[in-house]
């Protein structure tokens, strides 16, 4: 598959210098033929598929829309993702989301009280996520949640193998795979990102690196009917209507004893 061609555009004249800065940082052109446009507008960065009958632009928004609705009405610690990472009374594990994407799952975990480090290896997606985090920090409703999220750009396998900080208790993986979620939002994002990311053919190596680093468990999100990642079998599975979580436990997460 040929690499997708991406150009950077400013949607307002006064944003041209900032757009040029992104272009230089990402080593992308500001003009010429392209398959996608990374656009900087009044609402931040967005990525637009320039093909015929393409869906509209995608940007990271932690303040409004679907993310805000889930924050307000999503079920709190009763959500399956919360159970998957081991959230329980007195337990809010340190989480490394090694396949951050647009940061939606990381935001849910941070909103539930976890400190979350995110890794995103695709530079344009990482730029969208960085921009969304910066904008959300300015909103009092979510600034406290965003403060518990940290973004690293780069290859997750290499970063995990060279990890020198305190190891995360839980590593969360959501390798690119055709999820069976039928929502318009997910289908739109999958169509947009697959040409940029492709399939995560190195998922077995990603899992191996995660199992070597995590102190307590590794959690892999998959489409409900997708095969498990090649290698060691999960210890147990939490299954929902469209997706599931394969859990690879190492040791129990327990509440810290009161001093």
N, C-alpha and C positions, 0 to 999 in steps of 0.2 A: 504494500500500500504506500503510495507516494505521500510524503509529509504534507499536511495541510498548509496552504499559503495564508498568512495572516498579515493584515496591515493595521496600523493604528490611526485613528481619526479623532479629531476634536469636534464635538457637536456645537460648540460655541466658540467664536473667535478668541475670546479672552482665555480659553482653556488650552489654546495651542501650545504655549510653552510647557505646561504640565503634561500634555499628550506627547510632546517631543521627548520629555524626560522618560516617560514609560517606554517609548519606542527605543531610545538609546539603551535603557536598562535591560529590555527584553531582546535587544538586537533584532528589531522588526522594522520594516519599511513604513513610511508614512504615505506612500502612494504606490500605484501600480496594480496590476491584476492580483486578485486575492480570492480565496474561498470564504474567508471570515474577516470581520472587522472588529477590532477591539476599540470600542468607542468610549471616549470620556465626555460625559455630559454633566448637567447640573445635579443629577442623582448619582453620580459616581461612574465607575467603570462598568461596562456591559459588553458582552460578546454576541455578535450577530452573525448568523449564517447568511451568506449572500446568495445562496442558490435559489432556484425557483421553488415556490410553494414551501419555503422554509418557515419554521416557527419564528416567533418574535425573539427579541434579545433576552439573554439571561444575565442576571447580576445577583450578587449576594445581598440579601436584605434580612437582617436580624431584627428589624424594628416592626415591620408590618407584614401583611400577607400571611402565607401559610405558616411560617415560623412563629409569628406572633400568636396565631390562633392555637397552635399546638402548645405554646408556652402557657396560654391562659386556660385552655380546655383539654390538654392532652393526657391527663390522667396521673400526672406526677410520678411518684416512685412506684406506682402500680404498672407502669408501662413495661413491655417486654424487654426493651433495651436496658432498662434499669435493673431488672432481674438478671439479665445476661451478664452485666459487668459486676454484679454482686452488691449493688446498693441495697442496704437494709438498715435497720435501726442502729444508729451509731457508726455506720460504715459508709464512707464516701471515698472510694479508692482513688489513688493517683492513676490517671489514664493517659496512655499514649495512643492517639488515633493516627495510625501510620498510613492511612489512605484517606486523607481528609476531604478531598473533593471540595464542595461548597460549604463544608463545615456544619451542615445541618445536624448531624448526629452528635458532633462535638458540642454544639450549642445546647442541645437537650441535656447532655451529661453535665455540662457546666451549670446549667440552670438548676439541676438537681443537687448541686453542691460539690461536684468533683472538680479538681484542678486538671485541666486537659492540655496536653501538648499535642499539636497537630503537625503532621508531615504531609506535604503535597509536592510531588516531583514534577508535574507538568507546569512549566513556568507561567503560562497564561492563566491557568486555573488558580495557581497560587496568587497571582496578581489580583484576580477578582476577589479572592478570599481576603487578602490583605486590605484591599480597599473597603470591603464590607465591614471588617473589624474596626478600621479607623473611623468610619462613619458612625458605627454603632456606639463607639466610646463616647460620642457627643450627645447621646440620648440618655437621659437619667433613668428611663425605664429599664434599660438593659445594660448600662455601663458596668454595673457590678458583676454581671454575668460575664461580659466580655473580658473583664480584668482577670478572670480565672482561665483564660484561653491564651495559648502561646503558639505561634506559627513558625515552623521551620521549613525552608525550601530545600529540596534535594532528594536524592534517592534514598528511600526508606531503608532498604537492605543495608546499604553502606553506612548510613547514619546509625542504625541499630547495632551493627557489628563494631562500630568505633565509639559506642556510647561511653561517656566518661562521667556523666552526672549520676545522681541517685537513680537506680533502675525503677521504671514504673511498675506499679503493682499489677496493672491490667493493660494489655495491649489489645486494641480494637482494630480489626481489619475488615474492610469491605471492598475486596478486589473487583475490578470492572467485570461484570458478568450480566447477561440479559435478565435483570430483575423482572418479575412478573407483575409488578405494581402497574395497574392500568391507569393511574392518574395522569391527567394531561401534563402536569408539571414534570413528572418523572420521565415520561416519554419524550417530552421536549428536550430535557437535559441530556438524555441518553443519545438522542439523534445529534445533538450539538457536540457532545464530548467524545463520542466514539471515534470520529476521524482524528481527533487530537491525541487520544490516549490509547486506542486500540483495546485489545483484551490483555489482561495481566497474565501473560504467559509465565511470568516468574513467580506466580502465587505460591508454589511449593517452597521456593527459596525464601519468600517473604515470611511464610509461616514458620519455617525453620529458624530464621533470625529472631522472630518474635518469641518463640518458645525458649530460645536461649537467653533472652533478655528479661522477659516478664518475671516478676517474683511470685505472683499468685495465680494468674490465669491469662489465657489468650482467648479472645472472642472473635469469631468469624461470622459476618453477616452474609447470607446467601439467599438467592431465590429459593422458594420452598422446595422445588423439585430439582434444583441444581445438584450435581455431584459434589461430594466433599472434596476438599483440596487433597491432592495426591500426597501420600505420606502417612504420618501417624493419624489414627482415627480419633475423633473427638470423644471426650469422656461422656458427654450427654448433649442433648439437643433441646432447644426451646423452639416450638414451631407455631407460627401464626398463619393467617389466611393467605398471605402472598409471599412472606419471607420467613426465614428461620435464623436462629443463632446456634452455631456449632461451638460448644464450650470445651476448652482444653484446660482443665484444672491442674494446678501444681500444688497449691496448699490453700487452706481455708482463709477467707477474709474474716477477720474478727474485729469487733469494736475495741478501741484502745481502753485499757483499764484506767479508771479515774485516779488521779494523783491526790 
